[in-house]
């Protein structure tokens, strides 16, 4: 059965470009961004690895560990990393799993092959500190991922967990958020004493509660 949002992320052991890891032990009590690639030496994935390396400080700032995966050998990874660092002008600063037997990829249902590598689906997972899957996004091989959107979604997940709110379409950190319809009027007054804007009985907006 395919993994779904809310499922517990499966544990695993794997070889990576930074040495062997036990996933649960490696992640500790932090969040994880885990993203897959169908093969080494692929052009879109080369740019993605480079972009995440450039943005890693943003993941670090949020307390999110980054873990890549590709279904090739560790020797292939080492040669590919050399290409990545040369063409993307950045040092690889996070581990990439060598999953030549597809053990992790198949467990997570990460890579969807339909007879053509260039049509392969590649899934990315955001896993919280309780080891629950909170986000799954699947892209085709020919479309590079938007990692700013990944960070935006992580910001939303962390904010909504802490304050019991939801975020509207195109929300970015600092903007108004939505009060959950499940809250009673008294709960709303207690949580948001500065007030809110009521558009309908189910759409009530309030300033970012961190402000």
C-alpha positions as CSV (number, residue, x, y, z in Angstrom):
1,X,0.0,0.0,0.0
2,X,1.3,3.5,-0.9
3,X,2.4,5.7,1.9
4,X,0.0,8.6,2.7
5,X,0.1,11.8,4.6
6,X,-0.1,11.0,8.3
7,X,1.5,7.6,8.0
8,X,4.6,6.8,10.0
9,X,7.7,7.2,7.8
10,X,9.4,3.7,7.5
11,X,12.8,3.3,9.2
12,X,15.7,2.0,7.1
13,X,19.4,1.5,7.0
14,X,21.4,2.8,4.0
15,X,24.7,3.7,2.6
16,X,25.1,7.4,1.7
17,X,27.8,9.8,0.4
18,X,28.4,10.6,4.1
19,X,28.7,7.0,5.2
20,X,26.1,4.5,6.6
21,X,23.0,5.8,8.4
22,X,20.2,4.4,10.4
23,X,17.3,6.7,9.4
24,X,15.5,7.1,12.8
25,X,18.8,7.5,14.6
26,X,20.1,10.0,12.0
27,X,17.0,12.2,12.1
28,X,16.8,12.2,15.9
29,X,14.0,14.6,17.0
30,X,14.2,16.9,13.9
31,X,12.2,17.2,10.8
32,X,13.5,15.7,7.5
33,X,13.2,16.6,3.8
34,X,13.7,13.4,1.8
35,X,13.8,13.7,-2.0
36,X,14.4,11.1,-4.7
37,X,16.0,10.9,-8.1
38,X,15.6,8.0,-10.6
39,X,19.3,7.9,-11.7
40,X,22.6,9.7,-11.4
41,X,23.9,11.8,-14.2
42,X,20.5,13.1,-15.1
43,X,20.3,16.9,-16.0
44,X,17.3,18.1,-14.0
45,X,18.4,16.2,-10.9
46,X,21.9,17.6,-11.2
47,X,20.4,21.1,-10.9
48,X,18.2,20.1,-8.0
49,X,21.0,18.7,-5.9
50,X,22.9,21.9,-6.5
51,X,20.0,24.1,-5.6
52,X,19.3,22.3,-2.4
53,X,23.0,22.5,-1.4
54,X,22.7,26.3,-2.0
55,X,19.6,26.5,0.1
56,X,20.6,24.2,2.9
57,X,21.0,27.0,5.4
58,X,17.3,27.7,5.0
59,X,16.5,24.1,5.9
60,X,18.9,24.3,8.8
61,X,17.4,27.4,10.1
62,X,14.0,25.6,10.3
63,X,15.5,22.6,12.0
64,X,15.0,20.4,9.0
65,X,17.6,17.8,7.9
66,X,18.0,17.2,4.2
67,X,18.5,13.7,2.7
68,X,18.7,12.9,-1.0
69,X,18.4,9.5,-2.7
70,X,19.2,8.1,-6.1
71,X,18.9,4.5,-7.3
72,X,22.6,4.1,-8.3
73,X,25.7,2.9,-6.6
74,X,27.9,4.8,-4.2
75,X,30.7,4.8,-6.8
76,X,28.4,6.4,-9.3
77,X,27.3,8.9,-6.7
78,X,30.9,10.0,-6.1
79,X,31.4,10.6,-9.8
80,X,28.1,12.4,-10.1
81,X,28.9,14.6,-7.1
82,X,32.0,15.7,-8.9
83,X,29.9,16.8,-11.8
84,X,27.3,18.5,-9.6
85,X,30.0,20.5,-7.8
86,X,31.7,21.5,-11.0
87,X,28.6,22.5,-13.0
88,X,26.5,24.0,-10.1
89,X,29.4,25.7,-8.4
90,X,28.5,24.5,-4.9
91,X,29.8,21.8,-2.5
92,X,27.5,18.9,-1.6
93,X,26.6,19.5,2.0
94,X,24.0,16.8,2.8
95,X,24.0,13.0,2.4
96,X,22.6,11.2,-0.7
97,X,21.5,7.6,-0.3
98,X,22.9,5.0,-2.7
99,X,19.9,2.9,-3.3
100,X,21.0,0.6,-6.2
101,X,18.7,-2.2,-5.1
102,X,15.7,0.3,-4.7
103,X,15.1,-0.9,-1.2
104,X,14.3,2.6,0.2
105,X,12.7,3.9,-3.0
106,X,10.3,1.0,-3.2
107,X,9.5,1.1,0.5
108,X,8.5,4.8,0.1
109,X,7.0,4.4,-3.4
110,X,9.3,7.2,-4.4
111,X,10.0,6.6,-8.1
112,X,7.2,5.8,-10.6
113,X,8.6,4.3,-13.8
114,X,6.3,4.0,-16.8
115,X,8.6,2.5,-19.4
116,X,10.5,5.8,-20.0
117,X,13.1,7.2,-17.6
118,X,12.3,10.8,-18.8
119,X,8.7,10.2,-17.7
120,X,9.6,8.9,-14.2
121,X,7.8,10.4,-11.3
122,X,10.0,11.5,-8.4
123,X,8.5,12.0,-4.9
124,X,9.7,14.3,-2.1
125,X,8.6,13.8,1.5
126,X,8.5,16.1,4.5
127,X,8.7,14.1,7.7
128,X,8.1,15.7,11.1
129,X,9.9,15.1,14.4
130,X,7.3,12.5,15.4
131,X,8.3,10.5,12.2
132,X,4.9,11.3,10.6
133,X,4.8,12.0,6.8
134,X,3.4,15.5,6.5
135,X,3.8,16.3,2.8
136,X,4.3,14.3,-0.4
137,X,4.9,16.0,-3.7
138,X,5.6,14.1,-7.0
139,X,7.1,15.7,-10.0
140,X,7.8,14.3,-13.5
141,X,11.5,13.8,-14.4
142,X,11.4,16.7,-16.9
143,X,10.2,19.3,-14.4
144,X,12.6,20.6,-11.8
145,X,11.2,21.0,-8.3
146,X,10.6,24.4,-6.7
147,X,12.4,24.2,-3.3
148,X,11.1,27.6,-2.3
149,X,7.6,26.0,-2.3
150,X,9.0,23.1,-0.2
151,X,10.2,25.7,2.4
152,X,6.9,27.6,2.2
153,X,5.0,24.4,2.9
154,X,7.3,23.6,5.8
155,X,6.7,27.0,7.3
156,X,3.0,26.5,7.0
157,X,3.1,23.0,8.7
158,X,5.2,24.3,11.6
159,X,3.1,27.4,12.1
160,X,-0.2,25.5,11.9
161,X,1.1,22.8,14.3
162,X,2.0,25.4,16.9
163,X,-1.0,27.8,16.7
164,X,-3.9,25.7,15.4
165,X,-4.5,27.8,12.3
166,X,-4.5,27.1,8.6
167,X,-2.8,29.0,5.8
168,X,-4.6,30.4,2.7
169,X,-3.7,30.0,-1.0
170,X,-0.3,31.5,-1.9
171,X,0.4,32.3,1.7
172,X,4.0,33.2,2.7
173,X,5.4,33.6,6.2
174,X,4.2,36.7,7.9
175,X,0.9,37.1,6.1
176,X,-2.6,36.6,7.6
177,X,-3.8,33.0,8.4
178,X,-7.1,31.3,8.7
179,X,-8.8,30.5,12.1
180,X,-9.9,26.9,12.1
181,X,-13.7,26.6,11.8
182,X,-13.6,23.9,14.5
183,X,-12.9,26.6,17.2
184,X,-15.7,28.0,19.2
185,X,-16.2,31.7,19.5
186,X,-14.9,31.7,23.1
187,X,-11.8,29.7,22.0
188,X,-11.2,32.3,19.2
189,X,-11.4,35.2,21.7
190,X,-9.0,33.4,24.1
191,X,-6.5,32.6,21.4
192,X,-6.6,35.8,19.4
193,X,-7.4,38.6,21.8
194,X,-6.2,41.3,19.3
195,X,-9.2,40.5,17.1
196,X,-9.8,39.1,13.6
197,X,-11.6,39.7,10.4
198,X,-14.7,37.7,9.7
199,X,-15.6,37.2,6.0
200,X,-18.1,34.4,6.6
201,X,-18.8,32.2,9.6
202,X,-16.2,29.7,8.3
203,X,-13.6,32.1,6.8
204,X,-12.1,34.2,9.6
205,X,-8.6,35.7,9.1
206,X,-6.1,36.8,11.8
207,X,-2.6,38.3,11.7
208,X,0.3,35.8,11.8
209,X,0.1,34.8,15.5
210,X,3.9,35.0,15.7
211,X,3.8,38.8,15.1
